[in-house]
């Protein structure tokens, strides 16, 4: 009986250790990757004579109504009681201005494709897609972005930097 208990305890501890180690390994690898949702940017024609429509505001969230289940301990409200005035809703946040047409630039290199939204003083990564068989890694810092594609010892990097100068894109292949 005690032998079975010891074996069950040993199995539980080893399984718990394996699950913990696996979770830690996956968490460590995934923490350094960029899985931000891609931003949808407006597509405008260069020769368009009509200005693009401004973004529509989303409808205000609904306030929950009174509870459907009555409480047995609380007395029913008297007709002379007035309901408490509702708090005014905070104003909706202002939509961010859409980028000027032509600021989104794509770069195709051996290993994949990188798309940046390049502004006057900064840039933002819109998407990075590796080609089949290539692996990709992304680094983001306040003054630069690096996307590196690797395959069988080969490394192709796309850098976008803007530290004290307008954003510029550079390529490095090793």
C-alpha positions, 0 to 999 in steps of 0.5 A: 500500500505504501509502495503504491502511495510513494509511486503515485506521489513520485509520478505526481511530482515528476508530472508537475515538474515537467508541466512547469518546465514546459510552461516556463520554456514556452513562456520564455520563447513567446515573451520575446515575440511581437504578436500585436494585432495588425492595425487597419490603415485606410487605403486611398487611391492616389487620384481620388477626388473625394476625401476619405470618410472620417471614422465613425464613432462606436455606439455608447455601451449600454448600461445594465438594467435593473436585476430581473430577480427580486430580492426577498429581503429588500422592501419594494420601492415606494412610489414617492422615491425618485430614482437616483440620477444617472451619472453622465458618461465620460466623453468618447476618446477622440479618434487618432488622426489617420496617417497621410497617404503614402506613409505605409511602405513595404519592403521585400527581402530574401526571407519575407516582407516587412511593412512600416507606417513611416511618419515624420519623427517615428515609425510603426511596424504594420506587418512582417511576414516570413517566406515559407521555410524562414523564421522571423524575429522582431525587436521593438525599441522607442527609437528603432525596430528590427525584423530578422528573417533566418534560414539555415544559418542565413540572416536577413535583417530590416532596420527602421531607425529614427533616433534624432533623425527622420525614420530611415530603413536599412538592410543587413544580410549575413 
